Amino acid sequence: MVYVGIEANRLDWRLGVMGVAALTMVVGSILSVAQTDMKRLLAYSSIAHAGFILTGVLAFDKAGVSGVMFYALAYGLATIAAFGI
């Protein structure tokens, strides 16, 4: 959706998306280290992984979008399995 919606203005959005991606990766990773509850650990890990997904969105091309879709599917299945255990 983002790939199609802001194609013309993608350079205007790049800096903001980079900041959000870096912030989510750093904050999610740091806060997940101190967790003892597994569900809370997975929640903070999901915040960090949102930053990794945003780095694929930053590519603003079809390869980045397909990589994000694969990553989201694989991470989603792994998270469902982790919560199931």
KEKE-3310 file (N, C-alpha, C; in steps of 0.2 Angstrom, whole numbers, plus 5000, padded with zeros to 4 digits):
npx = (5004:5009:5019:5013:5005:5013:5022:5027:5031:5041:5054:5053:5047:5057:5067:5059:5053:5065:5070:5059:5060:5073:5072:5062:5069:5079:5073:5064:5073:5082:5073:5068:5078:5078:5067:5057:5046:5039:5029:5029:5042:5041:5032:5040:5050:5042:5040:5053:5055:5046:5053:5063:5055:5051:5063:5064:5053:5058:5066:5057:5054:5049:5056:5059:5046:5042:5051:5048:5035:5037:5045:5036:5027:5034:5039:5027:5021:5031:5029:5016:5018:5027:5019:5010:5017)
npy = (4994:5006:5007:5010:5021:5032:5034:5045:5054:5048:5051:5062:5055:5047:5050:5051:5038:5031:5036:5031:5018:5015:5019:5010:4998:5000:5003:4992:4982:4984:4985:4972:4964:4965:4958:4945:4938:4928:4931:4945:4947:4943:4952:4965:4961:4960:4973:4977:4970:4976:4987:4981:4977:4989:4994:4986:4992:5004:5002:5005:4998:4984:4973:4975:4976:4963:4956:4961:4955:4942:4941:4945:4935:4924:4928:4930:4917:4910:4917:4914:4901:4901:4907:4897:4887)
npz = (5000:5004:4995:4983:4986:4990:4980:4972:4981:4988:4992:5001:5012:5016:5026:5038:5039:5041:5053:5062:5060:5065:5078:5083:5081:5090:5103:5105:5105:5116:5127:5127:5132:5146:5150:5159:5157:5145:5136:5136:5132:5119:5114:5115:5106:5094:5092:5089:5077:5069:5065:5057:5047:5042:5036:5025:5018:5016:5004:4994:4982:4971:4975:4988:4994:4991:4999:5012:5013:5013:5025:5034:5034:5038:5050:5057:5057:5065:5077:5081:5083:5094:5104:5105:5111)
capx = (5000:5014:5023:5009:5002:5017:5028:5029:5034:5045:5060:5050:5045:5062:5070:5054:5053:5072:5070:5055:5063:5079:5069:5058:5074:5083:5069:5062:5079:5084:5068:5066:5083:5076:5060:5057:5039:5039:5024:5031:5048:5039:5029:5045:5053:5038:5042:5060:5055:5043:5059:5066:5051:5052:5069:5062:5049:5062:5068:5052:5053:5045:5060:5058:5040:5041:5055:5044:5029:5040:5047:5030:5024:5039:5039:5020:5021:5035:5026:5011:5021:5030:5014:5007:5021)
capy = (5000:5012:5008:5013:5027:5038:5033:5051:5058:5043:5054:5066:5051:5042:5052:5050:5031:5029:5037:5027:5011:5015:5020:5004:4993:5001:5003:4986:4977:4986:4984:4965:4961:4965:4955:4939:4935:4926:4935:4952:4947:4942:4959:4969:4958:4962:4981:4978:4967:4981:4991:4978:4977:4996:4994:4984:4997:5010:5001:5007:4995:4978:4968:4977:4974:4956:4954:4962:4951:4935:4941:4946:4928:4919:4930:4928:4909:4909:4920:4910:4894:4903:4908:4891:4883)
capz = (5000:5005:4989:4978:4989:4991:4975:4969:4987:4993:4995:5007:5018:5018:5033:5044:5040:5043:5060:5065:5059:5070:5085:5085:5082:5096:5109:5106:5107:5123:5132:5127:5136:5153:5151:5161:5155:5138:5132:5136:5128:5112:5112:5113:5100:5089:5091:5086:5071:5065:5062:5052:5041:5039:5032:5018:5015:5013:4998:4989:4975:4971:4979:4995:4996:4992:5005:5018:5013:5015:5031:5039:5034:5042:5057:5060:5059:5071:5083:5082:5086:5100:5108:5106:5115)
cpx = (5004:5017:5019:5006:5006:5023:5031:5033:5039:5051:5059:5049:5051:5065:5065:5054:5060:5072:5065:5057:5069:5077:5066:5063:5077:5079:5067:5067:5081:5079:5066:5072:5081:5070:5061:5051:5040:5035:5026:5038:5046:5036:5035:5049:5049:5039:5048:5059:5051:5048:5062:5062:5051:5058:5068:5057:5053:5065:5064:5053:5050:5049:5059:5052:5039:5045:5051:5038:5031:5042:5041:5027:5028:5038:5032:5019:5025:5032:5020:5013:5024:5024:5010:5010:5020)
cpy = (5006:5013:5011:5020:5033:5037:5040:5055:5053:5047:5059:5061:5047:5044:5050:5042:5028:5030:5033:5020:5010:5015:5013:4998:4994:5000:4996:4981:4978:4984:4976:4961:4960:4961:4947:4935:4934:4930:4942:4952:4947:4949:4964:4967:4960:4969:4981:4975:4972:4986:4988:4977:4984:4997:4991:4988:5003:5009:5004:5005:4988:4972:4969:4975:4966:4953:4955:4957:4944:4935:4942:4939:4924:4921:4929:4921:4907:4911:4916:4903:4896:4904:4902:4886:4885)
cpz = (5000:4998:4983:4980:4989:4986:4973:4975:4991:4996:5001:5013:5020:5025:5039:5045:5043:5051:5064:5065:5065:5077:5087:5086:5089:5103:5110:5108:5114:5128:5132:5131:5143:5155:5154:5159:5148:5134:5131:5131:5120:5109:5110:5107:5094:5087:5087:5078:5066:5062:5057:5046:5038:5035:5025:5015:5013:5007:4992:4982:4976:4975:4986:4998:4996:4997:5011:5018:5016:5023:5036:5039:5039:5049:5061:5061:5065:5077:5085:5086:5093:5105:5110:5110:5122)
residu = (MET:VAL:TYR:VAL:GLY:ILE:GLU:ALA:ASN:ARG:LEU:ASP:TRP:ARG:LEU:GLY:VAL:MET:GLY:VAL:ALA:ALA:LEU:THR:MET:VAL:VAL:GLY:SER:ILE:LEU:SER:VAL:ALA:GLN:THR:ASP:MET:LYS:ARG:LEU:LEU:ALA:TYR:SER:SER:ILE:ALA:HIS:ALA:GLY:PHE:ILE:LEU:THR:GLY:VAL:LEU:ALA:PHE:ASP:LYS:ALA:GLY:VAL:SER:GLY:VAL:MET:PHE:TYR:ALA:LEU:ALA:TYR:GLY:LEU:ALA:THR:ILE:ALA:ALA:PHE:GLY:ILE)
# end
